[in-house]
Amino acid sequence: MEYKLESMYGLQDEVAVITGGSGSIGAEAGLALASLGAKVVLLGRNEEKLGRIQEEYKRSGVTIAIGTVNILDKDSVQAAMRNVADTYGRIDILINAAGASHLEDAVDFSEEKWDLIMGVNVKGVFLCCQAAGKYFLEQKKGRIVNISSVRGLQGRARDMAYAPSKGAVNQLTKSLAIEWAPHNICVNAIAPTFTVTDINREDLKNKTYHDWVISRIPKKRICELRYLVGPIAFLCSPCMEFVTGQIIYVDGAWSAA
Ligand SMILES: NC(=O)c1ccc[n+]([C@@H]2O[C@H](COP(=O)([O-])OP(=O)(O)OC[C@H]3O[C@@H](n4cnc5c(N)ncnc54)[C@H](OP(=O)(O)O)[C@@H]3O)[C@@H](O)[C@H]2O)c1
């Protein structure tokens, strides 16, 4: 057996679709995967935001494509995946990095917020897996990486929809992994701890909250985007063929403590 870096970890010409492509984690994952050779399509609702990311990457020599999707809408999801498959002839990788969050006391937590967060974080992720899965099953090859959270494991006060939604993402990851394992499709998730992005930037400006977060992370610092993209790319790589149905905690040992 001969082991070569490129054949184990390279993503040359793999076609990768990333939802939440206009968000911090999705955009950074796109940069990493494109740098490893993948043809990357960043999907989001806001074309202007996506265009700015595309331009920024272009200036640093990285080419990515962009497309619009509302992951709450099945037709929109199917159309977005079809566009990618029609353009590139296939889809090899799906990164589900779209997400929404809201904290509020349980008794005040609105039904509207519940539906939105469960919709984006659970139904939306499922619809994307389902739409990409159709191509993966035809190709007999595919990789999905869902972005879960330490919240999928641990609850917290005022976290009435986000934590349950991430628990659901973990179980969805496992169920899909089992169903699609015979078809050479790997379904895994990474579960990050706090990483400063638009989803929590305002909350983390609160010193008490910020200090509490640090106190919970044995590494004693907030996670950075670069710590997340390594595990994402790793789970997409050819040598990870037998790793499926796993939730990888990228949390500075938070969940171990
Ligand atoms: N940051 C953290 O500390 C952290 C920790 C653990 C897990 N995560 C998870 O990581 C993922 C990415 O979060 P992030 O931190 O990168 O947040 P972010 O920068 O706010 O990105 C969220 C993304 O979700 C997209 N989105 C929301 N609703 C959508 C919809 N209906 N259809 C399509 N796209 C939609 C947003 O698109 P628009 O631009 O159109 O709004 C945006 O691209 C989420 O699942 C989050 O739960 C984050």
The ligand as a Tripos MOL2 file, in Angstrom:
@<TRIPOS>MOLECULE
LIG
   48    52     1     0     0
SMALL
NO_CHARGES

@<TRIPOS>ATOM
      1 N1        -20.5500   30.7050   15.9690 N.am      1 LIG1
      2 C1        -20.6060   29.7980   16.9370 C.2       1 LIG1
      3 O1        -20.1800   29.9900   18.0900 O.2       1 LIG1
      4 C2        -21.1880   28.4480   16.6500 C.ar      1 LIG1
      5 C3        -20.9860   27.4310   17.5850 C.ar      1 LIG1
      6 C4        -21.5360   26.1860   17.3310 C.ar      1 LIG1
      7 C5        -22.2670   25.9680   16.1730 C.ar      1 LIG1
      8 N2        -22.4540   26.9680   15.2860 N.ar      1 LIG1
      9 C6        -23.2520   26.6780   14.0830 C.3       1 LIG1
     10 O2        -22.5250   26.9860   12.9130 O.3       1 LIG1
     11 C7        -23.4150   27.2890   11.8400 C.3       1 LIG1
     12 C8        -22.9550   28.5720   11.1580 C.3       1 LIG1
     13 O3        -23.0940   29.6490   12.0720 O.3       1 LIG1
     14 P1        -22.2030   30.9750   12.0070 P.3       1 LIG1
     15 O4        -21.6320   31.1410   13.3440 O.co2     1 LIG1
     16 O5        -21.3050   30.9630   10.8080 O.co2     1 LIG1
     17 O6        -23.3530   32.0620   11.8780 O.3       1 LIG1
     18 P2        -23.6430   33.2140   10.8340 P.3       1 LIG1
     19 O7        -22.3720   33.8930   10.4450 O.co2     1 LIG1
     20 O8        -24.7410   33.9960   11.4130 O.co2     1 LIG1
     21 O9        -24.1890   32.3940    9.5780 O.3       1 LIG1
     22 C9        -25.4720   31.8540    9.5420 C.3       1 LIG1
     23 C10       -25.7860   31.5220    8.1140 C.3       1 LIG1
     24 O10       -27.0660   30.8860    8.0340 O.3       1 LIG1
     25 C11       -27.7330   31.4100    6.9060 C.3       1 LIG1
     26 N3        -29.1740   31.2250    6.9920 N.ar      1 LIG1
     27 C12       -30.0030   31.5230    8.0340 C.ar      1 LIG1
     28 N4        -31.2680   31.2390    7.7000 N.ar      1 LIG1
     29 C13       -31.2450   30.7550    6.4230 C.ar      1 LIG1
     30 C14       -32.2260   30.2880    5.5070 C.ar      1 LIG1
     31 N5        -33.5320   30.2510    5.8160 N.pl3     1 LIG1
     32 N6        -31.8240   29.8580    4.2730 N.ar      1 LIG1
     33 C15       -30.5370   29.8820    3.9280 C.ar      1 LIG1
     34 N7        -29.5480   30.3090    4.7430 N.ar      1 LIG1
     35 C16       -29.9070   30.7420    5.9710 C.ar      1 LIG1
     36 C17       -27.3430   32.8770    6.9170 C.3       1 LIG1
     37 O11       -27.6060   33.4220    5.6570 O.3       1 LIG1
     38 P3        -28.0120   34.9770    5.4490 P.3       1 LIG1
     39 O12       -26.7290   35.6830    5.1530 O.co2     1 LIG1
     40 O13       -28.9130   34.9190    4.2770 O.co2     1 LIG1
     41 O14       -28.6820   35.4490    6.7060 O.co2     1 LIG1
     42 C18       -25.8570   32.7620    7.2100 C.3       1 LIG1
     43 O15       -25.1360   32.4720    6.0220 O.3       1 LIG1
     44 C19       -24.8150   27.3620   12.4640 C.3       1 LIG1
     45 O16       -25.4920   26.1500   12.2580 O.3       1 LIG1
     46 C20       -24.5150   27.5230   13.9570 C.3       1 LIG1
     47 O17       -25.5500   27.0060   14.7520 O.3       1 LIG1
     48 C21       -21.9360   28.2070   15.4930 C.ar      1 LIG1
@<TRIPOS>BOND
     1     1     2 1
     2     2     3 2
     3     2     4 1
     4     4     5 ar
     5     4    48 ar
     6     5     6 ar
     7     6     7 ar
     8     7     8 ar
     9     8     9 1
    10     8    48 ar
    11     9    10 1
    12     9    46 1
    13    10    11 1
    14    11    12 1
    15    11    44 1
    16    12    13 1
    17    13    14 1
    18    14    15 2
    19    14    16 1
    20    14    17 1
    21    17    18 1
    22    18    19 2
    23    18    20 1
    24    18    21 1
    25    21    22 1
    26    22    23 1
    27    23    24 1
    28    23    42 1
    29    24    25 1
    30    25    26 1
    31    25    36 1
    32    26    27 ar
    33    26    35 ar
    34    27    28 ar
    35    28    29 ar
    36    29    30 ar
    37    29    35 ar
    38    30    31 1
    39    30    32 ar
    40    32    33 ar
    41    33    34 ar
    42    34    35 ar
    43    36    37 1
    44    36    42 1
    45    37    38 1
    46    38    39 2
    47    38    40 1
    48    38    41 1
    49    42    43 1
    50    44    45 1
    51    44    46 1
    52    46    47 1
@<TRIPOS>SUBSTRUCTURE
     1 LIG1         1 GROUP 0 **** ****
